[in-house]
């Protein structure tokens, strides 16, 4: 009985985050959605770096997972809109390999830092998430492509 209650809470959480994502993407555009998801990741890593208790740490990890899960469809949509070639699948595969390679490198860096000092590893996460959000916003400004494609507005 208790497990069913947790399951329904998870279903409701996923439904509500989907609604929030759609509202962000439809009403405020891709730039705002990316900034919110990136900002949530930065704040989550900062919470993990400075917190010494369980509840803020669990909330930080949950927020990291939610922001990552909500950003993935947005990332896929942006990649699909950016690739213009007859070898589209090849180009997207190369993008995926590059992203996986960067992910493996950052995982190694996180592991080395975590062995030395866990707070330093999370502060590295703050830097990585902040840099990623900054680069995303710069890309939006330079390409002028971060808009809701259905509404065609910034």
C-alpha positions in Angstrom: 0.0 0.0 0.0 2.8 2.4 0.9 4.7 1.5 -2.3 1.6 2.4 -4.4 1.5 5.8 -2.7 5.1 6.5 -3.6 4.4 5.4 -7.2 1.5 7.8 -7.5 3.7 10.6 -6.1 6.3 9.8 -8.7 3.7 9.8 -11.5 2.3 13.1 -10.4 5.8 14.6 -10.1 6.7 13.5 -13.7 3.3 14.8 -15.0 3.8 18.2 -13.3 7.4 18.6 -14.5 6.2 17.8 -18.1 3.5 20.5 -17.7 6.1 23.0 -16.4 8.5 22.1 -19.3 5.8 22.7 -21.9 4.8 26.0 -20.3 8.4 27.2 -20.3 9.1 26.1 -23.8 5.8 27.4 -25.3 5.5 30.6 -23.3 9.0 31.8 -22.7 11.1 30.2 -25.4 14.0 27.9 -25.5 16.5 30.5 -24.0 14.5 30.9 -20.8 13.9 27.1 -20.4 17.6 26.4 -20.8 18.5 29.2 -18.4 16.1 27.7 -15.8 17.4 24.2 -16.2 21.0 25.3 -16.1 20.4 27.5 -13.1 18.7 24.7 -11.3 21.8 22.5 -11.9 24.1 25.2 -10.7 22.1 25.7 -7.5 21.8 22.0 -7.0 25.6 21.5 -7.2 26.1 24.5 -4.9 23.7 23.0 -2.4 25.5 19.7 -2.5 28.9 21.4 -2.0 27.9 23.4 1.1 25.4 21.1 2.7 26.4 18.6 5.3 22.9 17.1 6.0 20.9 14.5 4.2 17.7 16.4 3.3 19.3 19.3 1.3 21.6 16.7 -0.4 18.7 14.6 -1.5 16.8 17.6 -2.7 19.9 18.7 -4.6 20.4 15.4 -6.3 16.7 15.2 -7.2 16.8 18.7 -8.7 19.8 17.7 -10.7 18.1 14.7 -12.1 14.9 16.6 -12.9 16.7 19.5 -14.6 18.7 17.0 -16.7 15.6 15.0 -17.6 13.7 18.1 -18.7 16.7 19.4 -20.7 17.2 16.3 -22.7 14.2 16.7 -25.1 15.1 20.3 -25.5 18.7 19.4 -26.4 17.5 16.8 -28.9 15.2 19.3 -30.6 17.9 21.9 -30.9 20.4 19.3 -32.3 17.8 18.2 -34.9 17.1 21.8 -35.9 20.8 22.7 -36.2 21.9 19.8 -38.5 21.3 20.5 -42.2 23.0 17.8 -44.3 21.9 14.8 -46.3 24.0 12.7 -43.8 21.8 13.7 -40.9 22.1 10.5 -39.0 25.9 10.5 -39.3 26.1 14.1 -38.1 23.9 13.4 -35.1 25.9 10.3 -34.2 29.1 12.3 -34.3 27.5 14.9 -32.0 26.4 12.1 -29.6 29.9 10.6 -29.6 31.4 14.1 -28.8 29.0 14.6 -26.0 29.7 11.1 -24.6 33.4 11.8 -24.7 33.0 15.1 -22.9 30.8 13.3 -20.3 33.5 10.6 -19.8 36.1 13.2 -19.3 34.1 15.2 -16.7 33.2 11.9 -14.9 37.0 11.2 -14.6 37.6 14.7 -13.2 34.7 14.3 -10.8 36.1 11.0 -9.6 39.6 12.4 -9.0 38.2 15.5 -7.2 35.8 13.4 -5.1 38.7 11.2 -3.9 40.4 14.3 -2.6 37.5 16.5 -1.4 33.8 15.9 -2.1 32.9 19.6 -1.8 35.6 20.4 -4.4 34.0 17.9 -6.8 30.6 19.6 -6.3 32.1 23.0 -6.8 33.6 21.7 -10.0 30.1 20.8 -10.9 29.0 24.4 -10.2 31.7 25.6 -12.6 30.8 23.0 -15.3 27.0 23.7 -15.1 27.6 27.5 -15.0 29.9 27.3 -18.0 27.5 25.1 -19.9 24.6 27.5 -19.1 26.7 30.5 -20.2 27.8 28.8 -23.4 24.2 27.8 -24.1 23.0 31.4 -23.7 25.8 32.8 -25.8 25.0 30.2 -28.5 21.3 31.4 -28.4 22.4 35.0 -28.7 24.9 34.4 -31.6 22.7 32.0 -33.6 19.4 33.8 -32.8 17.7 30.4 -33.0 16.4 30.0 -29.4 12.7 30.5 -30.0 9.6 28.5 -29.9 9.5 27.1 -33.4 5.7 26.9 -33.4 5.2 30.5 -32.4 8.3 31.8 -34.2 9.2 34.4 -31.6 12.3 35.0 -29.4 
